[in-house]
């Protein structure tokens, strides 16, 4: 059921109590604590059209995941103490009771969102808890069990669409890239911290796609400590060029916000200025090329109070074609002040957009190196995709 409130043309948010069940435990970075402050800030911005994520069926999961892998996840669901296998075990993807059901809910939520766009129920949809882009066909990886965002891409692709996938997470979208490596109807773009310094150790410029899909995998790996000065121009230069060359009819995006300067797991130093620039650009691309068809997910993001709430709200605001408020509500900041302090991520920010002086420039040589990487990425992508392939 879709919750009451919000006009029929408002973006649809895939979120409900089931979203909290994807939980690796209190000590894990990918915490459901993100949802409380983030959803409440989104609601204060006007989000009112919500739908509970549904579970994906085994047949739907088998579109990209092997039957043996699905069965292994189900075994862990019933007995989390069996021996590690297929990427599930101590570390990034620890098992928990109900891991299959919770993961299938994330996957089903993304599939359902695409179906609702295909059916004309909504133009834009957003699943904050989605974006599990590291999961492979037969292996869990990087906090990801089932690759919901790749399954969303597949749903649109199977409906006859040319899909542009844009991945903004600080970590390379390796699972999604691998699953569509040789599919000329899907273009995957990822901008991330270089694999030379960060998990998963991939996503280099020379990864350009399989033999039947050369140019449909495009990567921009940035140097550690890169900030808005490199990231914003790279997105604004590469993504529109790819859209013009590829001519997509459906847009799927992953908005990991672990590239923010406050995030504890990586080395990029972005601000929410970058996230606002990217989301407004993606909305323009959706309305220029895909008749508005745009499904967005969250992704990484491990500062649950200072970064994730504003990042997710900026996605919703762009999809709602609403302006960005200057200040976050006083009541919201008060509500989450004590909890954010308890977890060392305080105070909740007063403004949606970070001040310009939050990060002071990039280290020597980084801007120039990144600009050369962008040019190399474009030469391997735009010249090969679409009609010029």
N, C-alpha and C positions, 0 to 999 in steps of 0.2 A: 504494500500500500504506500502511496505517496502522501506525505504529511500535508496537512492543510496549510494554506498560506502561500503567498507568492503568486505572481501572474504566470499564466501558462507558457509565456515565452521567456521566463526567467531560467537561468541555468539550473540543471538538476544536479543535486549533490547526493552521491551514493555514500550514505553513512547511517549507522544505527548501532544498537547495542552489540550486534554480532561483530562489528568492527574491532571491538575491544578484545575479542577472543584470540587474536593473533598476537601471542604474548610469550616471549622466550624466557621470561622471569625477571625478577627485580633488578638483577645486576646487568642485564643486557642493555646495550645502547638504544636499540629500537624499542622504545617503551610506549605502551598505550597511554602513558601520562600526556603524550603529545595532544591527544584528542580533546581533553577538557578545556584547556586554555584556547586551543585553536578553533574548535567548533563554536565556542562562546564568542570569540572575536568575529568569526564569520557571521554569526547570527546578528551581532550588533551592527554589522555592516549592511545587513538586509537579507542574508540568506534565509530562506524559509521553505524551500522546496526540496525535501529530502526523501530518499527511498532507501529502505533496508537492503543491504547486499544479499543476494540469493546464492545458494551453493551451486557451483558448476557440477555437472554430471561427469561421470567417468568418460563418456564418449566425447564430451566437450574438452576435457583435459587431454585426451588422447590426440587431439588435433596437433599438439606440439610435444607432449610428454609421452614416454613409452609406458606400456601397460605394466611392465615390471617395476618401473620407478613408482608409479601410482600405488601399486601393491605394497612396496616397501614403506612408503609414507603412511599408508593405512596400518601397517604392522606397528610402527612407532606410535601411532595414535592410540592403539590398544595397550601397548607395552613400551613405554619410553626407555626402559632399561635394557633393551636388547643391544647387541653389539653394533657399533657405528657402521654405516654403509651409505653409499651414494651421496656423500657430502653431509649427511645428518649425523651429528654426534657432538662431542665437546668442542667448543669454539664458537664459530659464527652462527651455526645452525643447530643449537641443542634441541633434542626432542622434548616434547611435552604431550601430556594426555590431550587428545583431540586435535593434534597438529594437522591431520588430513582435513578434518571438517572446517577448522579455522582457515586453512590455506585455500580450500575449495570455495569458501565464502568470498575471499578476496578475489579469486579468479572469476567467480560467477558474477560478482559485482561489476567488474570491468566488462565482461561479455554482455551483461544485461544493459549496461549503459550504452554500448555501441548499438545493440538491438533497438533501444528506444530512439536513438538518433536515426537509425535506418528506417524506422517506422514513422518518422516525422513527429514523434511526441515532443521532442526537444531538439534544438540545434546544438547546444553546448551541454556537456555533462562533465562532472569532476568527481573522481573518487580519491579523497585525500589519503586513505590507507592503501591505495594501490601503488603501482610503480616498482614491482619486485623484479627488476630487470636483470639480475644476475643468474637466475635459475636457468639451467640448461635442460635439454630434453630428458636426460637421465641422471641429473645431479643437482642437488641443492648447493647454493653458494651465496656468500655475502648477505646473510639474513633473509634469503629468498628461497621459498620452497617451490611454489608454482609461479611461472612467469605470467602473471595476470595481464600485464600491459602488452606482451607479445601475443597472448590469446585474443586481446582486443584488436590488435592489428590484423590478426588472422581472420577474425570475424568480418571485419570490413573488407579485407582483401577477397574473402570467399564470396562476398556479396557483389563482387565485380569492380571494386574500387582500386584505384592507384593510391597507395597509402604513403604519406610522408610521416616518418616517425622522428621526433626531435627530443633528444635526451639531454637535459641540462644538469644532471647530477654531477657531483664532483668526481665520482667514480665512473669509469667507462661502462657504457651499457653493453657489456660483452654478451650476455645471454640473448638479448633481443637481436643483436647483430648476427650472432651465430645461427639463430633459428631462421633467419631470412637471408642468409649469406648468398644464396644462389637464386633468389627470387627477384626477377626484374620488375615486378609490380609493387615492390616495397623498397623505399629508400630510407635507410637508417642514418641519422646524423647524431653524433655525440660530441659534446664539448666538455672537457674534463681535465683534471690534473694528470700530467703525463704518467704513464705506466712505469716509467723509470723510477718514480718515487712513491707510487701509491698503488694499492690493490685496485684492480685485479692484474696489473702488469701487462695490460694490452691497450688497444685503442690508438695505434700509431697511424701516421698519415698513409703509409703504404698498404694498409688494410682497406682495400677498395671493392671487395665483393668477389663472388665466385665466377667461374668461366662464363656462365650464362647471364651474369648480372654485374659486369664490370662497371664501376662508377656509382653503384647504388649503395655503397657503404662509405660514409665520409666521416672522418675523425679530425678533431682539432684538439690535440693534447697540449695543454698549457704548462708553462714552467711553474714550479713551486713559488708561492708568494705572489703570484699574479693577482691583480685586482680588477676593479671596474674598468680601469684604463685600457686593459687588453681585452677583457671578456665582452664588454658591451659592443665595441666595434667589430669584434669577430662574429658575434651573433648577427649583428645588423648587416654585415657584409655577406656572410655565407648563406644564411637561411633563406633570405629572399632570392638569391641567385639560384639556389637549389630548387626552390619552388617554381621559379620561372622556367628552368630547364626541364624539370620532371613533370610539371603540370599535374599535381596530385588532385584527387577528388575526395580525399578524406584525410584529416589531420589527427594524429595521436601524439600526445606529448607527455614527457616525464619531467617533473619539476623538483627533483631532489635539491634541497636548500643547504646541503652540507658543504657548499662552497663558501658560505658566509664566514667572515673573519672571526665570529664567535664560536664557530663549530669546533668541537674538540678532536675530530677524527681525521682532518685533512689539513692542507697547507695553503689553499687558495684564500684570498682575503677580499671577497666580494662584500657588497652592502646590499640593502634592499632596493637601492636605486637600480641595480642591475636586474633584479627580479621584476620590477615595474616595467623597465624598458623591454624585457623579453616577452612578458605576457601581453602587453599592448601590441607588440609586433606580431605575435602569433595570432591574435584576434584579427588583425588586418589581413594576414595571410589566409586565414580560414574564410574570410568573406570575399577575398579576391579570387581564390582558386577552388575552394571546396563547397561553395554555396553555404558556408557557415558550419559545415559538419566538423565538429571539434570535440574530441574526448581527451581530457587531461587527467593525470594522476599526480599524487604526491611522489614520495620516494624517500631518499635519505634525508636526514636532518635531525640533529641530536642535541640541539639546544631547544628544549621544549617550551620555553617561555619567552625568550628574547627574539627567536628567529622563526621557528615553524609557524606560530600563529599568524604573523604578518605575511609570511610567504604564501600560505594557503589562502589568506584573505585577498591578497593581490591577484591570485589566479581567479577567484570568484568575481572580484570586482571587474577584471578585464572581460570575463565571459558575460557579465551583466551589463557591460558597456557603461559602467558607472565611474565617476571620477574617484580619485584616491583621497580619502579624508586626510586632513593634516595631522590630527591627533587621534590616538587611541582613546577610547572612553575611560574617564576617571574610574568609573565603577568596575570596569574590567581590570584595570591595573590594581585596584584595591583587592579585588577578589582573589588574584593570583600572587599577590606580593609575598605572603608568608611561605607558600609552597615553593615559589621560585627561589627564595632565599635559602630554604632548607636544602635544595638540590644544587646550590651554588650557581644559579643562572638568573640572577636578579640584577636590577629590578626590571619588571616588564616595561618595555620602552614607551615613551610618551608619544612618539610619532611613528607613523607608518613607514615613512621614508627616512633612512638614516641621514644624519648630517654629512655634508661633503667632506668634513675634516675627520671623519671616523677612521679612515685609512689614508695615510699620507704617501701617495705615490707607490711605485714599484721599484724593486732593486735594480741597480744598474744592469743594462743589457737585456732585461726580461721583456720589456715592451717591444724591442726590436726583434728579438728571437721569436716572440709570439706572432708578430706581423708576418714574418717569413713562413711560419707554420701555416698560417691562414692562407697565404698565397699557394702553398704546396697543396693544401687540402682542396682548394678550388680547382686547381689544375687537374687533379685526379677525379673530381666529381662532375663539375658542370660540363666539361668537354666530353663526357662519356654517357651521361644519363639522357633519358628521354629521346627526343628526335635526333640528337647529335651523337647517339651511341655508336 
